[in-house]
């Protein structure tokens, strides 16, 4: 029955998408899995808009394409910033051969050179209340004088006549055309990550003034690609003719050379002349299009089609291996968890530490990866996922082994032998089949040591509000995805002063942890940072404010003719590194 | 002297005779009785009380070797057959409880509106038109949120949203009957409102309640499935809706048995109720009689 359904769908789609297969040359064809909301860097706050923005807009820094843990490297900046001794002043040299694309907003339609002032303008635009940027948080409170400038604008026009953008911002200075000086409000090792985000990319003032709101659907950038056409369901990009010489990285992590990822080392990028983005949000059509060779790679592999890609023991299926498709899977920079409300009298606080330790020990994680994540994931031991500084593959969390006997012992130690005397717990989750099955599995695991749990399925907004109001007791099925590859982003989730409704959703409080964390965010030395991470880890390992569950994988499926694809959790614009073997593809398409 | 037949057939006896003649309706009735028995057995722990136990590996396909695995197993290796049986209990209880809540409300309000007319009728009509102008599913979700999740709130939510059509029918019948001779005669010999409504008119419109109940029953079952599918229904125990929700992801793995089992279980009982509802209508409506 299933096959009939699939075939009828297939027939429908093939019928509809049967465009003549002309030679498409050196074009990369991608299925974007959501509508592109905007091309404006100040509004791109989701993955797909971010991807589109980074096709054409560039920032000062970017993440190294191949190296793991993720490493920040220069993009428009000529080198890493020179940081003053107090850690507050950043002096950044710019490359001198960066040009905006040709556009009618420039004199004679010729794109001009990018100078330091352009960054000052772009960041002020991000701060401008009129822009109403969704990604202003990236710079909020970080640069001296920028928040004050924003406040002044909010309060209304004090000196009409001159544009606000001509008013100085104390912490932003163009020393010369190619040197930018940024003064920060405090020592801030995370600032560099903000400079890699789509939000802080460079936009020409001429373009902002000429196009205003129209920047949602047009773009004037410096990047490797130039927008050719923007439609609801299709976006076409062509190579930027005046793009400076950038080369493919020549170093990577172990295994990259064997995987062929260094074959193009040192060659100029981008490799493709054109990119066609088709917006296909439904899983089934996305998969069928990929299978029909209409796209070169597939982001976000439809769960429903895992069977077509993987066999029951998680090996590639015959179709996948015969056609030379490749499944690329690497741990996502994230972790899922089951959380305990630390203000709850039953499960929270130091008095119920042994109860939480017992629950953690009684929860057997290993089978869940096969059950819920197609075998593509890794059991989590701490909040720091692979690919982030401080991840330790040797580390084993004491309470993350599966040990029912020890769990029972700890349960008795907390005064609940075999769960007796412990009231029924409530586990909140969002209405979603996978989340529910994960919850059911948890309930079954806990039942084995005598702990009874009642499920409460709620909508996503309601779950968030219950957590924020500290009403939820135990909850799960939530994933924390890192905003930037710095351990701070995970460690801050247990920092006391940020208790719910802040990012510390469990409202975990341990003064010893807080002191270490405060020290950690001011520390730049890697060795010291690592030592602090270990000390913090030993504290939360013992307290078990939550059970860290799984690092799910990020997956891509590619065709045989696509080269250089490596899963990257932060670099939105990987497409500039991709090479299509157009000849090989032509042979397959003509077959 | 004219001798009347010693036993004249009442409407009810006549209807029962007609139903007995209708093979299909009897089958439908049989199916419903069977489902009710299964639900009762499950309720009293005689059947499928161990639905939570593992009976095999995860996603074992249906096999006839063992009674428990006749419909295969789910992600945790639990018997799908047992889950279907437990789901039957949930579904039948929802149908029954919903009817028990909806019928008194519908009958009372419909009777008062139709009988008294005037202001009372205006208020009642205003009330149920307002209620029925709110999209049903939105109302159900709102009630489920207020009362919390679980089987109990499903009963309440479905009960207090599904009486409107019954109230409408009863109101119409009461308007028709209140000026009939037998009611006027009752009034003439001094019967009060209460006697006239409950003793005289109500028995004459009760068949509408029966027909409506058989149709309402299956709507309630379907609604429970939808609510559970949306995660607003039963929590932490199997129901047909939850099973179908599971199947959404499992189908891709080729696990079709959970969907099939739940769908067929639902299909037969709803079909049976529909057939019986139609047969009841035929049996009770004198205009449809062929002889």
Contacts between the chains, C-beta under 8 A, distances in Angstrom:
chain1	res1	chain2	res2	distance
A	1	B	256	6.7
A	2	B	251	6.3
A	2	B	254	6.8
A	2	B	256	6.4
A	302	B	252	7.9
A	303	B	249	6.4
A	303	B	252	6.7
A	304	B	249	7.2
A	304	B	251	7.2
A	304	B	252	3.8
A	305	B	252	6.1
A	306	B	252	6.1
A	306	B	253	7.2
A	307	B	252	5.2
A	307	B	253	5.3
A	307	B	254	6.0
A	312	B	253	7.9
A	371	B	58	6.9
A	371	B	75	6.0
A	430	B	231	7.9
A	431	B	230	6.2
A	431	B	231	2.8
A	431	B	232	7.4
A	432	B	231	7.6
A	433	B	245	5.1
A	433	B	246	5.8
A	433	B	248	5.5
A	433	B	249	5.3
A	434	B	249	6.5
A	436	B	231	7.1
A	436	B	242	7.7
A	436	B	245	7.3
A	437	B	75	5.8
A	437	B	246	7.0
A	440	B	76	7.1
A	440	B	236	7.6
A	441	B	76	6.8
A	443	B	236	6.8
A	444	B	52	7.6
A	444	B	76	6.5
A	454	B	235	6.8
A	454	B	236	6.0
A	455	B	235	4.8
A	455	B	236	4.4
A	456	B	148	7.9
A	456	B	149	5.8
A	456	B	235	6.4
A	457	B	149	6.4
A	457	B	231	3.8
A	457	B	232	7.3
A	457	B	235	6.3
A	458	B	149	7.8
A	458	B	231	7.7
A	462	B	145	7.7
